[in-house]
């Protein structure tokens, strides 16, 4: 049996992508032709397991000259770590180092202004490579446009350069798979909310949710757990941290130490079990 090559079968032709599908080619025409330059790829690389990158994202990753990725100070970043085994030595790494991570410093520190300036500068560093004709793959944990850091590059560059976004496996579905729990049945609705919300807002939103995924826990965990317990949802709530990563942990909600909760953690409140299942 022939070996499977995930990057075979596609022939890039300028602004047209010709994809082989049996005997008939499928032609995908790009919607615009901005500056004649390199292409920007926003790649969702998945939740952490290197095998959860899609075939298309892997192909774009391999054909890019520059690999841009966000990371904290003195860190390599989870997005880079999850795809590093797929990279070639001749691909240039472009680290975009956050000026602030974790809980923002208190006023008068201008957190919003600091981050806006950082994203502006990061976009211009990427743009320099694109103007030089080099394709840039911007890595993003999970999906690029679902709470994804690639959004800030997209907002600044997509109207100037040819841009393609490749979706990825997001942390919500990865967490459900790790926990082996159905999220929603039939016509139930799923609410996704950030743990950074004020406590009153969290309580109001969670009280009206049929099923929920609560992200961005970290230092907000104790507040979120307090709301869950107050609403009587403790028996349904499930906690996982670093889903699909090598250091993945699943713990009962009551046993989680708030001081040890990482950014890559999530609480799922699955929809009520359907009796016909």
C-alpha positions in Angstrom: 0.0 0.0 0.0 1.4 3.5 -0.9 2.2 5.8 2.0 0.0 8.7 2.7 1.5 12.1 1.9 -0.7 14.9 3.5 0.8 17.6 1.3 0.4 15.8 -2.1 -2.3 16.5 -4.6 -2.4 20.3 -4.5 -0.8 22.5 -7.1 -0.6 26.2 -6.2 -1.0 28.4 -9.2 -0.7 32.1 -8.3 -4.1 33.3 -7.0 -5.7 30.0 -8.0 -5.5 26.8 -6.1 -6.0 23.6 -8.2 -7.0 20.7 -6.0 -7.1 17.2 -7.5 -10.3 15.3 -6.7 -10.3 12.0 -8.6 -10.2 12.8 -12.3 -11.8 16.2 -12.0 -9.8 19.2 -10.7 -11.5 21.6 -8.2 -10.4 25.2 -8.7 -10.6 27.6 -5.8 -10.1 31.3 -6.9 -8.9 33.7 -4.3 -11.2 36.6 -3.8 -8.6 39.4 -4.1 -5.1 40.2 -5.2 -3.7 42.8 -2.8 0.0 43.9 -2.8 2.1 41.6 -5.0 3.9 39.9 -2.1 4.1 36.9 0.1 0.9 35.2 1.5 -0.2 35.3 5.1 -1.6 32.1 6.4 -3.4 32.0 9.8 -3.0 28.4 10.9 -5.1 26.9 13.6 -2.7 24.3 15.0 -5.1 22.6 17.4 -5.3 22.3 21.2 -1.8 21.0 21.8 -1.5 17.4 20.5 0.8 17.6 17.4 -1.3 15.1 15.6 -4.4 17.3 15.8 -3.2 19.7 13.2 -5.2 19.4 10.0 -3.7 18.2 6.7 -4.3 21.6 5.1 -2.6 23.5 8.0 0.3 21.1 7.8 0.7 21.7 4.1 0.6 25.5 4.5 3.1 25.2 7.4 5.6 23.3 5.4 5.5 25.6 2.4 5.9 28.8 4.4 9.3 30.5 4.6 8.6 32.3 7.9 6.9 30.9 11.0 5.4 33.6 13.2 4.2 32.7 16.7 3.2 34.4 19.9 5.0 33.6 23.2 5.5 34.9 26.7 8.9 36.3 27.8 11.6 33.6 27.8 9.1 31.0 26.5 8.7 29.2 23.2 4.9 29.3 23.2 2.4 26.4 23.0 1.6 26.9 19.3 5.3 26.6 18.3 5.8 23.6 20.6 2.9 21.7 19.1 4.2 22.0 15.5 7.9 22.1 16.0 8.4 18.5 15.0 6.9 19.4 11.6 9.3 22.3 10.8 12.4 22.4 8.7 15.7 24.0 9.7 15.6 26.5 6.9 12.3 28.0 7.9 12.8 31.3 9.7 11.2 31.6 13.2 9.6 35.0 14.0 8.7 35.1 17.8 6.2 37.8 18.8 6.8 38.2 22.5 4.0 39.5 24.6 4.9 42.5 26.8 2.5 41.5 29.5 1.1 38.0 30.4 -1.2 36.9 33.2 -3.1 39.4 35.3 -2.5 43.0 34.0 -0.8 45.4 36.3 -3.1 47.9 38.1 -3.7 51.5 36.9 -2.1 53.8 35.9 -0.6 51.1 33.7 -2.3 51.3 30.3 -2.9 47.7 29.5 -5.1 48.3 26.4 -2.7 50.8 24.9 0.3 48.6 25.6 -1.3 45.6 23.9 -2.6 47.7 21.0 1.0 49.0 20.4 2.3 45.4 20.6 -0.1 44.1 18.0 0.6 47.1 15.7 4.4 46.4 15.9 3.9 42.6 15.5 1.8 43.2 12.3 4.5 45.4 10.9 7.2 42.8 11.6 5.1 40.2 9.7 4.3 42.8 6.9 8.1 43.3 6.3 8.4 39.6 5.4 5.3 39.7 3.2 6.5 42.7 1.3 9.8 40.9 0.7 7.8 38.2 -1.0 8.1 35.6 1.8 5.0 33.5 2.8 4.3 33.8 6.5 2.5 31.1 8.6 1.1 32.7 11.7 0.5 30.0 14.3 -2.5 30.0 16.6 -3.5 27.5 19.3 -6.9 26.1 18.6 -8.7 28.0 15.9 -7.4 31.3 14.5 -10.7 33.2 14.8 -12.2 31.6 17.9 -10.6 33.6 20.7 -7.5 33.2 18.6 -4.4 35.5 18.7 -4.3 35.5 14.9 -7.3 37.9 14.9 -5.1 40.8 15.7 -2.8 40.2 12.7 -5.8 39.6 10.5 -7.4 42.9 11.5 -4.3 44.7 10.5 -3.1 42.8 7.5 -5.9 41.0 5.7 -6.9 44.0 3.6 -3.2 44.6 2.5 -2.0 41.1 1.7 -3.3 37.9 0.3 -4.6 36.0 3.4 -5.9 32.6 4.1 -7.3 31.3 7.4 -7.1 27.6 8.0 -9.4 26.4 10.8 -8.2 24.3 13.7 -9.6 22.0 16.4 -10.6 24.4 19.2 -10.2 23.8 22.9 -13.9 23.5 23.5 -14.3 20.4 21.4 -10.9 19.0 22.4 -11.9 19.3 26.1 -15.2 17.5 25.4 -13.3 14.7 23.7 -10.8 14.4 26.6 -13.7 14.4 29.1 -15.7 12.0 26.9 -18.8 14.0 27.4 -21.5 15.0 24.8 -21.8 18.8 25.0 -25.2 19.3 23.5 -28.1 17.1 22.4 -30.6 17.7 19.7 -31.8 21.3 19.8 -29.9 22.4 23.0 -27.8 25.5 22.7 -24.2 25.9 23.9 -23.0 29.1 25.5 -19.3 30.0 25.4 -18.2 32.5 28.0 -15.0 33.9 29.4 -14.1 33.5 33.0 -12.8 37.1 33.0 -16.4 38.4 33.0 -17.6 40.1 36.2 -19.2 37.6 38.7 -22.7 39.0 38.3 -22.5 38.7 34.5 -21.2 35.1 34.7 -24.1 34.2 37.1 -26.7 35.7 34.9 -25.4 34.1 31.7 -24.8 30.7 33.2 -28.2 30.6 34.9 -29.8 30.9 31.5 -27.5 28.4 29.7 -28.6 25.0 28.6 -24.9 24.0 28.2 -21.7 26.0 28.7 -18.0 26.1 28.1 -16.1 28.5 30.4 -12.7 29.6 29.1 -9.9 31.8 30.3 -9.9 30.5 33.9 -6.4 31.0 35.4 -6.7 33.5 38.3 -10.5 33.7 37.6 -11.1 30.1 38.6 -12.3 30.6 42.2 -14.8 33.2 41.0 -16.2 30.9 38.4 -16.4 27.9 40.8 -18.3 30.1 43.3 -20.9 31.0 40.6 -21.3 27.3 39.6 -21.8 26.1 43.1 -24.3 29.0 43.8 -26.3 27.9 40.8 -26.3 24.2 41.9 -24.4 23.1 38.8 -21.5 21.5 40.7 -22.5 18.0 39.8 -22.6 18.7 36.1 -19.5 20.9 35.8 -16.3 19.2 34.5 -12.8 20.6 34.8 -9.8 19.9 32.5 -6.5 21.6 32.0 -4.2 21.5 29.1 -6.5 19.2 27.2 -4.7 16.8 24.7 -1.3 18.1 25.9 1.3 15.7 27.5 0.6 17.3 30.9 -3.2 17.1 30.6 -5.1 16.9 33.9 -8.7 16.1 34.8 -9.8 16.8 38.3 -13.1 17.0 40.2 -14.1 20.7 40.5 -14.0 20.7 44.3 -10.4 19.4 44.4 -8.9 22.0 42.1 -6.4 24.4 43.8 -7.2 27.9 42.5 -3.6 29.0 42.9 -2.5 26.3 40.4 -5.0 26.7 37.6 -3.3 27.5 34.3 -4.5 29.6 31.4 -5.1 26.5 29.3 -7.9 25.2 31.4 -11.7 24.9 30.9 -14.9 24.1 32.7 -17.7 22.4 30.7 -21.3 22.2 31.9 -22.8 19.7 29.4 -26.4 19.8 28.4 -28.9 17.6 30.2 -28.7 14.0 29.1 -31.3 13.2 26.4 -33.4 10.3 27.5 -33.6 8.9 24.0 -29.8 8.6 23.7 
